[in-house]
Amino acid sequence: MTKLENQLQEMHETLMSITDDVEKFQHGNKSAGTRIRKAMQIVKTLAQIVRVHVQEVKNSETVTA
């Protein structure tokens, strides 16, 4: 797997790991909300890394006419 694929996989796994916490939070469990927020911060960080990587690759490609 490439670095990009690994980061996307990690984002997916992080989101899937909080499925139970979302349900708990909707039923009033405030601690689950904290876990959701932490997971979303991880996803945000990974998303930014992916964005930067994609932009770098895009900018490094030569334009041919």
N, C-alpha and C positions, 0 to 999 in steps of 0.2 A: 504494500500500500504506500501511496505517496504521502508526504507530509500534509497536503491539503485534504486528502481522503481521511487521514487519521484525525484531523481536527474536526471535520464534519461528523465523523463517527462519534467522537467524544461529545460534540454538541448534542447529537441525537440521544446518546446514552444518558446524558445529564437531564435532558428533558423527560425522557421516559422514566427516569428514577424518581421524579417528583409527582408522578400520577396519583399515587396514594395520598401524598401530602396535599394535593389540590382538593381532593375530596374531604380530607380531614379539616382543612382550612374552611371550606364551605360550611362545615358543621360546627364552626366556632373554635377550633383548635388554633390558638395564636402561635404556638411553637411551630406548627406546620407552616404557617405564613413566613416565619423567619427562615425556615429551610428553603422555601420556594424562592424567597428573595436572594438567598445566597447562591442557589443554583442558577438563577437568572443572571446574576453578576458574572458567574463563570461563563455562561453562554454569551453574554455581551462581550467579554474579553476575547473569547475564541472567535466570535464573529468579526471583531476588529482585526484580529490577526489574519483571518481569511481575506478580508477586504484589502488589506495592505498587500498581501501576497499576490492576489489577483491583479491589483493595480500595477505592481512591479513587473509582473510577467507581461501584462498588456503594454506597458511603456517600453519594455526591452525589445519588443518585436519591431523589426524593421518594416517600414512602409514601402511597398513596391507598387509602382504605377504601370 
